[in-house]
Amino acid sequence: MVNIIEGRWEIPWSLSLEVNTINELMRIVSARVQHSLREGNTLADFLTNLVFIFAGGFQYNQFQELPSEVKRIINLDKVGTPHIRRISTD
């Protein structure tokens, strides 16, 4: 996505509306887009996987409604617990 938003890669037609909206917003506000490893964005990765598992959308209106794993990730992030990436040397 970083390469697409920064114009290094062609925008896939299925993402054109979203990318154009992001680019318009970036002209208005000062923002930077950068790559983040999955371990550094655990909450977004978990929620994305939920969408694929349940093949649809869902909405949470209160913290208490969130799945326990999501609450755990949020609480770990609040206290600044680092996410360490393990590299297998097998």
N, C-alpha and C positions, 0 to 999 in steps of 0.2 A: 504494500500500500504506500509506503514511503516513496518508492520510486515512481509510482503512478501519480501521486499527489504533487511531487516535485517535477513532473513532466519528463522524466527519463524513460518511462515506459508508456506505451499507448494505453488509453483508457478502455477497458473492456466495456462493450455496450451495456452489459447488465449493471455496471457500477457508475455509468456516466452521470446520472442525476445526483447521486450522493457525492461523487468527486467534485462535480461542478459546484454544489452547495458548499462543500468544504473550502474550495478555492475562493468562492465569494466571501465567506466568513473570514478567511485569512487575509483578505484585502482590507477588511474593516478593523480587525483586532490584531494585536501582535501575538503571534503564536509560532511554535516550532513543532514540526512533526519528526519523530525519531523512532527507530526500531526499538522494541522492547522484547526481550526474551520471554517465552511463555512463563517461566518461573517468576519473572518480575511483574507479571500481570495475571496473577492466579485467579482473581475474581472474574475478570472478563473471560478468561479461558473456561472457567467452570460454568458460567452462565451460557456461553456459546455452546458448550457441549450439551447443556440441558435442552436448548432449542433443537439441536439435532436429534437428541434421544426422543423427545416428545413431538417432533415434527410440527411445531406450531408456536404460537405466541402465548405468553402468560404474563400476568401482572401481579406485582406485590405492592401493597399499599402501606404496610407497616413492617418494621424490623422483625417483629415477632412472627410474621407470616413466612419469612424466608426459611429455606431449608437449613438444617443445623450446620451443614458444611459451609454454606455461604456466611452464616453468622460467625463461624470459627475463622474463616479467611479474613473477614472484616475486622474482627477483634485482634487478630495477629498483626494486621496492617496498622491498626491504631497504635499499638505499642511499639511498632518499629521492628518487629521480628524479621531478620533478613531471610531471603529465599536463596539458598545455595544451590547452584547447578552442579550436579554430579556428572562427571564424564567417565564413561566406562572405557577401560583399557584392555578389555578382553579380546 
